[in-house]
Amino acid sequence: MKNSNSIPNDIEIEENTTEKSSKKTTIIMVICFCVFIFGFMCLLFCKPNNSKVKVRKEVKVERAEAKNLSKIPSKTPVIRVGEKFKFKISRDVFFNGNMNNVYLTIKVPQDEKNRQKISNLKIEPKPQRFVEKSDGKYAVIFLRAPRGKTHVSIEGEAVVRTYNLAIAEKINKNIDKVLTEEEKQSYLKEEEGLDTTSRLINMSVKTQIPTATNDVDTVKNIFDFVFEHMTYDKMELNKNKGALRAFQSGRGVCEEFADLFVSLCRVKGIPAKVVEGFDLPFLDEQKDFYTGHTWAEVYFPEYGWVTFDPTNSVPQKIKKQLKKLEITPYDFLSKITKYKTYLILDSKMITAKYEGSGSISSKNLKIDYDKI
């Protein structure tokens, strides 16, 4: 068998020299002709930085990014809806001075119809008594002569459910009691941190937030405005600026986002309120730093009180891309946080009465929790 990779002998080379030379010349001429035709066609039809080519490239990128943004999956929370878990909410209370017979009053988590069920509560130090008020249940802790630091904790078990707009529209009925006119007005008025009479906020509502044909779409428009107007800034933590100052600075944390969102809803004539507690984080986040959260609920006659959480730390780059792709902020965030869960508790409600002199402060509020 002849080896195709072997070197031919001198006789074969000599016999094929003329024939190969002729073929070589022909091939060269064909290649030159093709190169000439190709170059001519390029000059005729192609231009450097051709706008059509650029547009096609941009459209391709936009479509790819739109596909990615529209298909962002909902994140899985540590605690799922309807899943029982145990929790421990703790804080350090510092006593500076000479005080005696101190009564600490703290709000305790309680059942919230269609939203959470609380059981097996244990509070340390053990409360002297419990007090029922119009806004909830409070534990009164008596300390005879506290000095330095006292660790206060609330342990228990809970099952939580989040009543967001997607669920409300699916159920399609008012799961809460119908508000009286007096109750409705109480959720439309100005309160501390909720600046509904501000001329600046009212002008902005008229000029920058369109009124839709129904309250649900109007609230979505308000949600989108807060998303675009506000930037999450950890440096604003614990400043409690309220809606007006949040609007003016355009920066804040959950409290500022919620205060502004609720104020804008009220200016639009839609009942809304600020809700305190803990949003239970997702699997890909750390939970040991959680120190409380603030969000909002909006009342619709057809659904009842519906959860809206406008707080976000979405980078400006993504915000611009969403706007370019005409994906609304509400649609974007509601998809990601579809299964987010919350434990409702106004953890800031702690007061003290005492004899003597000095001051009391509370720090290091946090929540620990795990599945049962």
Summary of the structure (lengths in Angstrom):
residues: 372
radius of gyration: 33.2
end to end distance: 78.0
largest distance: 121.6
contacts: 1024
relative contact order: 0.18
helix: 37%
strand: 31%
